[in-house]
Amino acid sequence: MVNTAEKIFFTLLLFFCCADIHSENYIEYARIKYLAKEAIIDENTHMASIYFDSLYNNYDFMYASDCLNAVMVAVKNNDSITARKFILKGIEMGIPKKMFIEHFCYKQFLENSLNFDFWNGIPKECIDSLRAIYDSKINKNKGLIFKIDSLSALDQKYTRKVNISKFLYRKKWRKQVIANAKALKEIIKVYGIPEEKLIGIVEKFNGYGKITENKEPTRNTSYIMLIHYFSDPIDDWEEWKELLYKEVVKGNLQPFQFASICDFVARYNIRGDRTGKDGIFYNWWHYDPNETRIDEVNKRRAEIGLPDFNFNTKWYDFNESFRDNDYRINNVVFTNRWD
C-alpha cells in the first residue's frame, strides 16, 4: 500500500521539483509509475492521475502500457480531458488508434464507462501528425530493427527446436544464444539496448497477427534473447551488469526487465565463488530460496525503482478481480486487465 507520508512526499515532489530531477532518470520514472499502480490497487484513481500526470509533464517518452493505464484511470475519474491527453500521448508512443477502438478491454471499458465521446473534437490531422512523429523516430532505426528482428528470428528458431528435443538441439541452441548475446552487446554499446524506447512497440499481439488478451503493445525481443543467454553459466556478468544498469537509468531497459535478468543470473549462472544459491535476487522472475533475505531483496528493488515484493501479488490479485467481466467479439474472448 502507498502510505500517507509517501503520498504527501511524492505529491510535493511532483509539483515543485520533479522537472529537474526526473528529466533523464528513468529509475525515478519507475518509482512514480509504481506509486500510480499502488494507488490504482487502493482504488484511489485521483492520486493515480496525479502520478501519471507527473510522468506526462516530465518525460518526453512514456511506455505504451503506462499511457493505457493512464487512459483507464481517466475513464474511472470520468475525466475526458485527461483521457484524450493520454490517448494522444499513446498514439505518439506508437499505439495505433484501432487498439483503443477494437482491442483488449479498452473497447468495452471505454464504451461502458464514459459519458463522453473520445474522438469528438480530435481532428484526423492531429492523430496523423502524432503518428508521423512516432514513425519518423522509428524509421531512423530501421536498420537496427531489422538486425534485432533477424537475431530474434534465429533465437526463436532454435528455441522452438530445443523445446522439442534438448538432446538433439541443446548445443546448437546455446551456440546461437551466445552469438546473439555477443552481437547484442556491441549494439548496446553503440546505440543502447533496442527495446521499446529505441525501436518502438510491436503492434501485432502475437506472431500470427491474432488478437490475444494477455499481450501488451511493447517490444521485448532483446530482453528475451538476454533471458536465454543468462539461462546458463556465463563469464562476463559484471560487464553486462554495468552495461544494463545504465540502460535502466536511460529508460531503454525497464527495471522489471533488469530485475528478471538478475534473477536468472542469481539462479543459474554465476561462475566462481558465487553460486545461484547465494545469488543476488530481485524476486521478479525467480525467487530467493532464503526467505529471510526478503528485506535485502526489497532494498535492491527500491534501488532500481521497483515496489516491494508484496506488490507482485497485490497487482496480480487486483487484475484477477478485474477480469470478472470477460466478453466476446467474433467468438474471441477478451479479458479485462490493467497492464
C-alpha positions as YAML, in Angstrom:
chain: A
units: angstrom
residues:
- id: 1
  name: MET
  ca: [0.00, 0.00, 0.00]
- id: 2
  name: VAL
  ca: [1.06, 3.60, -0.55]
- id: 3
  name: ASN
  ca: [1.14, 5.17, 2.90]
- id: 4
  name: THR
  ca: [0.13, 8.77, 3.65]
- id: 5
  name: ALA
  ca: [3.69, 10.00, 4.14]
- id: 6
  name: GLU
  ca: [4.72, 8.66, 0.74]
- id: 7
  name: LYS
  ca: [1.72, 10.28, -0.92]
- id: 8
  name: ILE
  ca: [2.47, 13.67, 0.62]
- id: 9
  name: PHE
  ca: [6.17, 13.45, -0.18]
- id: 10
  name: PHE
  ca: [5.71, 12.43, -3.78]
- id: 11
  name: THR
  ca: [2.88, 14.86, -4.42]
- id: 12
  name: LEU
  ca: [5.08, 17.73, -3.25]
- id: 13
  name: LEU
  ca: [7.99, 16.34, -5.22]
- id: 14
  name: LEU
  ca: [5.95, 16.07, -8.39]
- id: 15
  name: PHE
  ca: [4.57, 19.58, -8.24]
- id: 16
  name: PHE
  ca: [7.65, 21.51, -7.16]
- id: 17
  name: CYS
  ca: [10.88, 19.86, -8.21]
- id: 18
  name: CYS
  ca: [10.48, 16.86, -10.46]
- id: 19
  name: ALA
  ca: [11.27, 18.72, -13.68]
- id: 20
  name: ASP
  ca: [14.94, 18.94, -12.76]
- id: 21
  name: ILE
  ca: [15.22, 15.54, -11.07]
- id: 22
  name: HIS
  ca: [13.33, 13.32, -13.47]
- id: 23
  name: SER
  ca: [14.35, 14.64, -16.88]
- id: 24
  name: GLU
  ca: [16.81, 11.83, -17.62]
- id: 25
  name: ASN
  ca: [16.48, 9.30, -14.81]
- id: 26
  name: TYR
  ca: [14.01, 6.53, -15.56]
- id: 27
  name: ILE
  ca: [14.54, 4.91, -12.19]
- id: 28
  name: GLU
  ca: [12.63, 7.89, -10.81]
- id: 29
  name: TYR
  ca: [10.08, 7.36, -13.58]
- id: 30
  name: ALA
  ca: [9.60, 3.77, -12.39]
- id: 31
  name: ARG
  ca: [9.11, 4.84, -8.77]
- id: 32
  name: ILE
  ca: [6.29, 7.18, -9.77]
- id: 33
  name: LYS
  ca: [4.78, 4.62, -12.13]
- id: 34
  name: TYR
  ca: [4.51, 2.02, -9.38]
- id: 35
  name: LEU
  ca: [3.09, 4.55, -6.94]
- id: 36
  name: ALA
  ca: [0.38, 5.12, -9.56]
- id: 37
  name: LYS
  ca: [-0.25, 1.37, -9.70]
- id: 38
  name: GLU
  ca: [-0.40, 1.15, -5.91]
- id: 39
  name: ALA
  ca: [-2.99, 3.94, -5.97]
- id: 40
  name: ILE
  ca: [-4.97, 2.00, -8.60]
- id: 41
  name: ILE
  ca: [-4.97, -1.06, -6.33]
- id: 42
  name: ASP
  ca: [-6.19, 1.16, -3.48]
- id: 43
  name: GLU
  ca: [-8.93, 2.44, -5.83]
- id: 44
  name: ASN
  ca: [-7.54, 5.95, -5.39]
- id: 45
  name: THR
  ca: [-7.67, 6.84, -9.07]
- id: 46
  name: HIS
  ca: [-7.40, 10.57, -8.39]
- id: 47
  name: MET
  ca: [-3.98, 10.06, -6.77]
- id: 48
  name: ALA
  ca: [-3.02, 7.73, -9.62]
- id: 49
  name: SER
  ca: [-3.91, 10.51, -12.06]
- id: 50
  name: ILE
  ca: [-1.52, 12.87, -10.27]
- id: 51
  name: TYR
  ca: [1.32, 10.38, -10.66]
- id: 52
  name: PHE
  ca: [0.59, 9.74, -14.34]
- id: 53
  name: ASP
  ca: [0.38, 13.48, -14.98]
- id: 54
  name: SER
  ca: [3.86, 13.80, -13.47]
- id: 55
  name: LEU
  ca: [5.21, 11.28, -15.95]
- id: 56
  name: TYR
  ca: [3.45, 13.11, -18.79]
- id: 57
  name: ASN
  ca: [4.79, 16.51, -17.75]
- id: 58
  name: ASN
  ca: [8.38, 15.49, -17.03]
- id: 59
  name: TYR
  ca: [9.29, 12.79, -19.55]
- id: 60
  name: ASP
  ca: [9.13, 13.06, -23.31]
- id: 61
  name: PHE
  ca: [8.95, 9.29, -23.60]
- id: 62
  name: MET
  ca: [6.32, 7.22, -21.80]
- id: 63
  name: TYR
  ca: [5.90, 3.46, -22.10]
- id: 64
  name: ALA
  ca: [2.82, 2.48, -24.07]
- id: 65
  name: SER
  ca: [1.38, 0.41, -21.22]
- id: 66
  name: ASP
  ca: [1.58, 3.44, -18.91]
- id: 67
  name: CYS
  ca: [-0.38, 5.51, -21.41]
- id: 68
  name: LEU
  ca: [-3.05, 2.80, -21.50]
- id: 69
  name: ASN
  ca: [-3.28, 2.65, -17.71]
- id: 70
  name: ALA
  ca: [-3.47, 6.43, -17.55]
- id: 71
  name: VAL
  ca: [-6.39, 6.37, -20.00]
- id: 72
  name: MET
  ca: [-8.21, 3.84, -17.83]
- id: 73
  name: VAL
  ca: [-7.60, 5.95, -14.72]
- id: 74
  name: ALA
  ca: [-9.03, 8.98, -16.52]
- id: 75
  name: VAL
  ca: [-12.08, 6.95, -17.53]
- id: 76
  name: LYS
  ca: [-12.58, 5.89, -13.91]
- id: 77
  name: ASN
  ca: [-12.43, 9.58, -12.98]
- id: 78
  name: ASN
  ca: [-14.81, 10.48, -15.84]
- id: 79
  name: ASP
  ca: [-12.16, 12.96, -16.95]
- id: 80
  name: SER
  ca: [-12.49, 13.46, -20.70]
- id: 81
  name: ILE
  ca: [-9.65, 15.99, -20.98]
- id: 82
  name: THR
  ca: [-7.09, 13.71, -19.33]
- id: 83
  name: ALA
  ca: [-8.36, 10.66, -21.21]
- id: 84
  name: ARG
  ca: [-7.86, 12.38, -24.56]
- id: 85
  name: LYS
  ca: [-4.46, 13.67, -23.47]
- id: 86
  name: PHE
  ca: [-3.16, 10.17, -22.76]
- id: 87
  name: ILE
  ca: [-4.79, 8.69, -25.85]
- id: 88
  name: LEU
  ca: [-2.89, 11.22, -27.94]
- id: 89
  name: LYS
  ca: [0.30, 10.55, -25.98]
- id: 90
  name: GLY
  ca: [-0.20, 6.84, -26.56]
- id: 91
  name: ILE
  ca: [-0.56, 7.40, -30.31]
- id: 92
  name: GLU
  ca: [2.67, 9.43, -30.25]
- id: 93
  name: MET
  ca: [4.30, 6.46, -28.47]
- id: 94
  name: GLY
  ca: [3.15, 4.14, -31.26]
- id: 95
  name: ILE
  ca: [-0.19, 2.75, -30.09]
- id: 96
  name: PRO
  ca: [-2.46, 2.53, -33.15]
- id: 97
  name: LYS
  ca: [-5.82, 4.23, -32.87]
- id: 98
  name: LYS
  ca: [-7.55, 0.96, -33.73]
- id: 99
  name: MET
  ca: [-6.28, -0.54, -30.48]
- id: 100
  name: PHE
  ca: [-8.34, 1.91, -28.46]
- id: 101
  name: ILE
  ca: [-11.34, 1.16, -30.65]
- id: 102
  name: GLU
  ca: [-11.12, -2.60, -31.14]
- id: 103
  name: HIS
  ca: [-8.68, -4.37, -28.85]
- id: 104
  name: PHE
  ca: [-8.33, -5.58, -25.28]
- id: 105
  name: CYS
  ca: [-10.66, -4.43, -22.56]
- id: 106
  name: TYR
  ca: [-10.42, -0.85, -23.82]
- id: 107
  name: LYS
  ca: [-13.32, -1.22, -26.24]
- id: 108
  name: GLN
  ca: [-15.68, -2.50, -23.57]
- id: 109
  name: PHE
  ca: [-14.13, -0.37, -20.84]
- id: 110
  name: LEU
  ca: [-14.46, 2.84, -22.80]
- id: 111
  name: GLU
  ca: [-17.89, 2.19, -24.26]
- id: 112
  name: ASN
  ca: [-19.44, 1.13, -20.97]
- id: 113
  name: SER
  ca: [-17.80, 3.67, -18.70]
- id: 114
  name: LEU
  ca: [-17.84, 7.01, -20.46]
- id: 115
  name: ASN
  ca: [-20.33, 9.82, -20.66]
- id: 116
  name: PHE
  ca: [-18.38, 11.44, -23.49]
- id: 117
  name: ASP
  ca: [-17.10, 10.67, -26.98]
- id: 118
  name: PHE
  ca: [-13.35, 10.05, -27.03]
- id: 119
  name: TRP
  ca: [-12.76, 11.16, -30.58]
- id: 120
  name: ASN
  ca: [-15.08, 14.15, -30.77]
- id: 121
  name: GLY
  ca: [-13.03, 17.28, -31.33]
- id: 122
  name: ILE
  ca: [-9.81, 15.43, -32.22]
- id: 123
  name: PRO
  ca: [-9.17, 16.05, -35.92]
- id: 124
  name: LYS
  ca: [-7.73, 13.26, -38.04]
- id: 125
  name: GLU
  ca: [-4.83, 15.57, -38.90]
- id: 126
  name: CYS
  ca: [-3.83, 15.68, -35.22]
- id: 127
  name: ILE
  ca: [-3.76, 11.89, -34.94]
- id: 128
  name: ASP
  ca: [-1.88, 11.57, -38.23]
- id: 129
  name: SER
  ca: [0.67, 14.16, -37.07]
- id: 130
  name: LEU
  ca: [1.35, 12.30, -33.81]
- id: 131
  name: ARG
  ca: [1.68, 9.02, -35.67]
- id: 132
  name: ALA
  ca: [4.13, 10.70, -38.05]
- id: 133
  name: ILE
  ca: [6.29, 11.73, -35.08]
- id: 134
  name: TYR
  ca: [6.47, 8.10, -33.96]
- id: 135
  name: ASP
  ca: [7.12, 6.79, -37.48]
- id: 136
  name: SER
  ca: [9.88, 9.33, -38.03]
- id: 137
  name: LYS
  ca: [11.65, 8.26, -34.84]
- id: 138
  name: ILE
  ca: [11.37, 4.57, -35.64]
- id: 139
  name: ASN
  ca: [12.33, 4.97, -39.30]
- id: 140
  name: LYS
  ca: [15.70, 6.33, -38.20]
- id: 141
  name: ASN
  ca: [16.41, 2.92, -36.69]
- id: 142
  name: LYS
  ca: [15.04, 0.67, -39.43]
- id: 143
  name: GLY
  ca: [18.41, -0.98, -39.93]
- id: 144
  name: LEU
  ca: [18.68, -1.66, -36.22]
- id: 145
  name: ILE
  ca: [15.14, -3.04, -36.08]
- id: 146
  name: PHE
  ca: [15.95, -5.36, -38.99]
- id: 147
  name: LYS
  ca: [19.12, -6.56, -37.23]
- id: 148
  name: ILE
  ca: [17.36, -7.24, -33.93]
- id: 149
  name: ASP
  ca: [14.41, -8.96, -35.60]
- id: 150
  name: SER
  ca: [16.84, -11.13, -37.58]
- id: 151
  name: LEU
  ca: [18.68, -12.15, -34.40]
- id: 152
  name: SER
  ca: [15.37, -12.79, -32.67]
- id: 153
  name: ALA
  ca: [14.17, -14.99, -35.54]
- id: 154
  name: LEU
  ca: [17.24, -17.19, -35.11]
- id: 155
  name: ASP
  ca: [16.77, -17.22, -31.36]
- id: 156
  name: GLN
  ca: [13.17, -18.36, -31.70]
- id: 157
  name: LYS
  ca: [14.01, -20.90, -34.40]
- id: 158
  name: TYR
  ca: [16.45, -22.75, -32.16]
- id: 159
  name: THR
  ca: [14.38, -22.19, -29.03]
- id: 160
  name: ARG
  ca: [11.45, -23.98, -30.66]
- id: 161
  name: LYS
  ca: [13.75, -26.83, -31.61]
- id: 162
  name: VAL
  ca: [15.34, -27.17, -28.20]
- id: 163
  name: ASN
  ca: [11.89, -27.19, -26.62]
- id: 164
  name: ILE
  ca: [11.12, -30.24, -28.75]
- id: 165
  name: SER
  ca: [14.40, -32.05, -28.04]
- id: 166
  name: LYS
  ca: [17.16, -30.82, -25.74]
- id: 167
  name: PHE
  ca: [19.21, -33.87, -26.64]
- id: 168
  name: LEU
  ca: [19.30, -33.00, -30.35]
- id: 169
  name: TYR
  ca: [19.39, -29.22, -30.29]
- id: 170
  name: ARG
  ca: [20.84, -28.06, -26.97]
- id: 171
  name: LYS
  ca: [24.35, -27.35, -28.30]
- id: 172
  name: LYS
  ca: [23.11, -25.61, -31.46]
- id: 173
  name: TRP
  ca: [20.66, -23.52, -29.42]
- id: 174
  name: ARG
  ca: [23.31, -22.47, -26.94]
- id: 175
  name: LYS
  ca: [25.77, -21.61, -29.71]
- id: 176
  name: GLN
  ca: [23.19, -19.34, -31.32]
- id: 177
  name: VAL
  ca: [22.21, -17.75, -27.99]
- id: 178
  name: ILE
  ca: [25.85, -16.88, -27.24]
- id: 179
  name: ALA
  ca: [26.36, -15.46, -30.74]
- id: 180
  name: ASN
  ca: [23.23, -13.32, -30.37]
- id: 181
  name: ALA
  ca: [24.34, -12.00, -26.98]
- id: 182
  name: LYS
  ca: [27.74, -11.09, -28.36]
- id: 183
  name: ALA
  ca: [26.14, -9.17, -31.23]
- id: 184
  name: LEU
  ca: [23.65, -7.54, -28.88]
- id: 185
  name: LYS
  ca: [26.38, -6.38, -26.51]
- id: 186
  name: GLU
  ca: [28.10, -4.47, -29.32]
- id: 187
  name: ILE
  ca: [24.81, -2.92, -30.41]
- id: 188
  name: ILE
  ca: [24.09, -1.77, -26.85]
- id: 189
  name: LYS
  ca: [27.49, -0.14, -26.56]
- id: 190
  name: VAL
  ca: [26.79, 1.96, -29.65]
- id: 191
  name: TYR
  ca: [23.04, 2.58, -29.62]
- id: 192
  name: GLY
  ca: [21.63, 1.37, -26.30]
- id: 193
  name: ILE
  ca: [19.51, -1.73, -25.88]
- id: 194
  name: PRO
  ca: [16.95, -1.96, -28.69]
- id: 195
  name: GLU
  ca: [13.71, -2.17, -26.78]
- id: 196
  name: GLU
  ca: [10.53, -0.06, -26.77]
- id: 197
  name: LYS
  ca: [12.10, 3.36, -26.24]
- id: 198
  name: LEU
  ca: [14.65, 2.93, -29.00]
- id: 199
  name: ILE
  ca: [12.85, 0.95, -31.70]
- id: 200
  name: GLY
  ca: [9.18, 1.27, -30.81]
- id: 201
  name: ILE
  ca: [6.44, -1.17, -29.96]
- id: 202
  name: VAL
  ca: [5.19, -4.28, -31.70]
- id: 203
  name: GLU
  ca: [1.64, -3.71, -32.86]
- id: 204
  name: LYS
  ca: [0.80, -7.34, -33.63]
- id: 205
  name: PHE
  ca: [-0.22, -9.12, -30.47]
- id: 206
  name: ASN
  ca: [1.45, -12.42, -31.33]
- id: 207
  name: GLY
  ca: [3.45, -13.98, -34.13]
- id: 208
  name: TYR
  ca: [0.33, -14.96, -36.04]
- id: 209
  name: GLY
  ca: [-1.18, -11.49, -36.09]
- id: 210
  name: LYS
  ca: [-4.15, -12.51, -33.96]
- id: 211
  name: ILE
  ca: [-5.51, -10.51, -31.06]
- id: 212
  name: THR
  ca: [-4.82, -12.00, -27.64]
- id: 213
  name: GLU
  ca: [-5.93, -10.71, -24.29]
- id: 214
  name: ASN
  ca: [-2.66, -11.08, -22.41]
- id: 215
  name: LYS
  ca: [-0.21, -9.12, -24.53]
- id: 216
  name: GLU
  ca: [0.93, -5.53, -24.11]
- id: 217
  name: PRO
  ca: [1.93, -3.31, -27.03]
- id: 218
  name: THR
  ca: [5.63, -3.44, -26.28]
- id: 219
  name: ARG
  ca: [8.86, -4.82, -27.68]
- id: 220
  name: ASN
  ca: [10.86, -7.38, -25.72]
- id: 221
  name: THR
  ca: [12.95, -9.17, -28.34]
- id: 222
  name: SER
  ca: [16.32, -8.09, -26.94]
- id: 223
  name: TYR
  ca: [15.15, -8.80, -23.41]
- id: 224
  name: ILE
  ca: [14.06, -12.35, -24.27]
- id: 225
  name: MET
  ca: [17.34, -13.06, -26.05]
- id: 226
  name: LEU
  ca: [19.21, -11.99, -22.92]
- id: 227
  name: ILE
  ca: [16.98, -14.13, -20.70]
- id: 228
  name: HIS
  ca: [18.04, -17.10, -22.82]
- id: 229
  name: TYR
  ca: [21.70, -16.10, -22.61]
- id: 230
  name: PHE
  ca: [21.64, -15.87, -18.82]
- id: 231
  name: SER
  ca: [19.89, -19.25, -18.51]
- id: 232
  name: ASP
  ca: [23.31, -20.93, -18.47]
- id: 233
  name: PRO
  ca: [26.69, -20.16, -16.87]
- id: 234
  name: ILE
  ca: [28.47, -17.13, -18.36]
- id: 235
  name: ASP
  ca: [31.77, -15.40, -17.68]
- id: 236
  name: ASP
  ca: [31.03, -11.74, -18.36]
- id: 237
  name: TRP
  ca: [28.26, -10.85, -15.91]
- id: 238
  name: GLU
  ca: [29.99, -7.85, -14.30]
- id: 239
  name: GLU
  ca: [30.39, -6.18, -17.69]
- id: 240
  name: TRP
  ca: [26.78, -6.93, -18.57]
- id: 241
  name: LYS
  ca: [25.51, -5.71, -15.21]
- id: 242
  name: GLU
  ca: [27.17, -2.30, -15.60]
- id: 243
  name: LEU
  ca: [26.00, -2.03, -19.20]
- id: 244
  name: LEU
  ca: [22.39, -2.92, -18.46]
- id: 245
  name: TYR
  ca: [22.07, -0.75, -15.36]
- id: 246
  name: LYS
  ca: [22.99, 2.30, -17.44]
- id: 247
  name: GLU
  ca: [20.24, 1.34, -19.87]
- id: 248
  name: VAL
  ca: [17.72, 1.27, -17.00]
- id: 249
  name: VAL
  ca: [18.65, 4.82, -16.00]
- id: 250
  name: LYS
  ca: [18.20, 5.96, -19.61]
- id: 251
  name: GLY
  ca: [14.85, 4.22, -19.96]
- id: 252
  name: ASN
  ca: [15.97, 1.84, -22.68]
- id: 253
  name: LEU
  ca: [15.52, -1.16, -20.36]
- id: 254
  name: GLN
  ca: [12.71, -1.30, -17.82]
- id: 255
  name: PRO
  ca: [13.58, -2.04, -14.16]
- id: 256
  name: PHE
  ca: [11.50, -5.23, -14.10]
- id: 257
  name: GLN
  ca: [13.48, -6.48, -17.10]
- id: 258
  name: PHE
  ca: [16.79, -5.76, -15.37]
- id: 259
  name: ALA
  ca: [15.47, -7.47, -12.23]
- id: 260
  name: SER
  ca: [14.39, -10.54, -14.20]
- id: 261
  name: ILE
  ca: [17.80, -10.84, -15.83]
- id: 262
  name: CYS
  ca: [19.46, -10.56, -12.41]
- id: 263
  name: ASP
  ca: [17.16, -13.30, -11.11]
- id: 264
  name: PHE
  ca: [18.32, -15.62, -13.90]
- id: 265
  name: VAL
  ca: [21.93, -14.79, -13.08]
- id: 266
  name: ALA
  ca: [21.30, -15.45, -9.38]
- id: 267
  name: ARG
  ca: [19.61, -18.76, -10.01]
- id: 268
  name: TYR
  ca: [21.59, -20.28, -12.84]
- id: 269
  name: ASN
  ca: [24.81, -18.80, -14.00]
- id: 270
  name: ILE
  ca: [27.33, -17.16, -11.67]
- id: 271
  name: ARG
  ca: [30.72, -18.79, -12.02]
- id: 272
  name: GLY
  ca: [33.49, -18.62, -9.47]
- id: 273
  name: ASP
  ca: [32.94, -18.12, -5.75]
- id: 274
  name: ARG
  ca: [29.27, -17.08, -6.11]
- id: 275
  name: THR
  ca: [26.52, -19.52, -6.89]
- id: 276
  name: GLY
  ca: [22.83, -19.41, -7.65]
- id: 277
  name: LYS
  ca: [22.15, -20.45, -4.07]
- id: 278
  name: ASP
  ca: [23.65, -17.22, -2.73]
- id: 279
  name: GLY
  ca: [22.90, -15.05, -5.74]
- id: 280
  name: ILE
  ca: [21.58, -11.52, -5.82]
- id: 281
  name: PHE
  ca: [17.82, -11.91, -6.34]
- id: 282
  name: TYR
  ca: [15.21, -9.27, -7.07]
- id: 283
  name: ASN
  ca: [12.28, -11.72, -6.86]
- id: 284
  name: TRP
  ca: [10.70, -10.55, -10.10]
- id: 285
  name: TRP
  ca: [11.08, -13.76, -12.13]
- id: 286
  name: HIS
  ca: [12.87, -16.23, -9.84]
- id: 287
  name: TYR
  ca: [12.72, -16.00, -6.07]
- id: 288
  name: ASP
  ca: [15.45, -16.13, -3.45]
- id: 289
  name: PRO
  ca: [15.09, -19.55, -1.79]
- id: 290
  name: ASN
  ca: [16.17, -17.97, 1.51]
- id: 291
  name: GLU
  ca: [13.01, -16.12, 2.59]
- id: 292
  name: THR
  ca: [14.84, -14.46, 5.50]
- id: 293
  name: ARG
  ca: [16.59, -12.23, 2.94]
- id: 294
  name: ILE
  ca: [13.39, -10.54, 1.80]
- id: 295
  name: ASP
  ca: [14.46, -7.18, 3.28]
- id: 296
  name: GLU
  ca: [17.64, -7.32, 1.18]
- id: 297
  name: VAL
  ca: [15.57, -8.18, -1.88]
- id: 298
  name: ASN
  ca: [13.22, -5.25, -1.25]
- id: 299
  name: LYS
  ca: [16.15, -2.89, -0.77]
- id: 300
  name: ARG
  ca: [17.57, -3.92, -4.15]
- id: 301
  name: ARG
  ca: [14.18, -3.50, -5.76]
- id: 302
  name: ALA
  ca: [13.80, 0.00, -4.33]
- id: 303
  name: GLU
  ca: [17.21, 0.99, -5.67]
- id: 304
  name: ILE
  ca: [16.04, 0.44, -9.26]
- id: 305
  name: GLY
  ca: [12.55, 1.89, -8.80]
- id: 306
  name: LEU
  ca: [10.57, -1.30, -8.16]
- id: 307
  name: PRO
  ca: [7.98, -1.64, -5.37]
- id: 308
  name: ASP
  ca: [8.44, -4.19, -2.61]
- id: 309
  name: PHE
  ca: [7.84, -7.87, -3.24]
- id: 310
  name: ASN
  ca: [4.26, -7.78, -1.93]
- id: 311
  name: PHE
  ca: [3.27, -5.60, -4.88]
- id: 312
  name: ASN
  ca: [3.56, -8.52, -7.32]
- id: 313
  name: THR
  ca: [0.87, -10.47, -5.52]
- id: 314
  name: LYS
  ca: [-1.35, -7.44, -4.96]
- id: 315
  name: TRP
  ca: [-1.24, -6.43, -8.63]
- id: 316
  name: TYR
  ca: [-1.99, -9.98, -9.76]
- id: 317
  name: ASP
  ca: [-4.91, -10.30, -7.33]
- id: 318
  name: PHE
  ca: [-6.23, -6.89, -8.38]
- id: 319
  name: ASN
  ca: [-6.18, -7.91, -12.03]
- id: 320
  name: GLU
  ca: [-7.88, -11.21, -11.21]
- id: 321
  name: SER
  ca: [-10.72, -9.34, -9.54]
- id: 322
  name: PHE
  ca: [-10.93, -7.03, -12.53]
- id: 323
  name: ARG
  ca: [-11.14, -9.92, -15.01]
- id: 324
  name: ASP
  ca: [-14.66, -10.90, -13.95]
- id: 325
  name: ASN
  ca: [-16.30, -9.22, -16.93]
- id: 326
  name: ASP
  ca: [-14.81, -11.09, -19.87]
- id: 327
  name: TYR
  ca: [-16.58, -10.53, -23.17]
- id: 328
  name: ARG
  ca: [-16.54, -11.85, -26.74]
- id: 329
  name: ILE
  ca: [-16.14, -10.33, -30.17]
- id: 330
  name: ASN
  ca: [-16.49, -12.76, -33.07]
- id: 331
  name: ASN
  ca: [-16.04, -15.67, -30.66]
- id: 332
  name: VAL
  ca: [-12.70, -14.28, -29.42]
- id: 333
  name: VAL
  ca: [-12.63, -13.95, -25.62]
- id: 334
  name: PHE
  ca: [-11.32, -10.61, -24.38]
- id: 335
  name: THR
  ca: [-10.26, -10.27, -20.77]
- id: 336
  name: ASN
  ca: [-10.41, -7.06, -18.80]
- id: 337
  name: ARG
  ca: [-7.00, -6.22, -17.37]
- id: 338
  name: TRP
  ca: [-4.65, -3.42, -16.42]
- id: 339
  name: ASP
  ca: [-1.17, -3.51, -17.97]
...
